[in-house]
Amino acid sequence: MPSQNPIEELKKRFNPEAARNVSATYLLSIKGQSGGSWITRIEDGRCEFIALNGNELSSEPDCRISVSAEDLEMIMAGRLTAMTAALSGMLAIEGELGLAMQLVPIFFEGQAPFI
């Protein structure tokens, strides 16, 4: 799975029903292979990924999430929970922790939540 684009995989996994009452902007930074930074907007059951490509942020995101491509692959494969990754420092969260927790049912159906 390393050659797979993590953003394309997240788009496939997006659960609009779980995102119905979420309205937030995230900055997702993936380090390593297939890495980069994306503004991720979730609003009313819709999700949009906007690649930054070195561009400045037009506004401050509600939550910043940083993870290596390898650790994200382990989370997506179910070999690592987002909570374990966050507690061990593999997944860094800045901003509202509650917003980060909302991403688990939206993208990682069936995984244990952060708390």
MOURCOR-V996200 format. One record per pair of residues at least 12 apart in sequence whose C-alpha atoms are under 6 Angstrom apart, sorted by the first residue. I is the first residue (numbers start at 1). J is the second residue. Records with the same first field share a line. If there is no record, write none. Layout:
I = J / J
This chain:
5 = 34
13 = 107
14 = 106 / 107
15 = 106
16 = 45
18 = 106
19 = 45 / 106
20 = 44 / 45
21 = 44
22 = 43
23 = 42 / 43
24 = 42
25 = 40 / 41 / 61 / 62
26 = 39 / 40 / 61 / 62 / 63 / 64
27 = 39 / 61 / 64
28 = 65 / 66
29 = 66
30 = 66 / 67 / 68 / 69
31 = 68 / 69
32 = 68 / 69
37 = 52
38 = 50 / 51 / 52
63 = 94 / 95 / 96
64 = 93 / 94
65 = 92 / 93
66 = 91 / 92
67 = 91
83 = 114
101 = 114
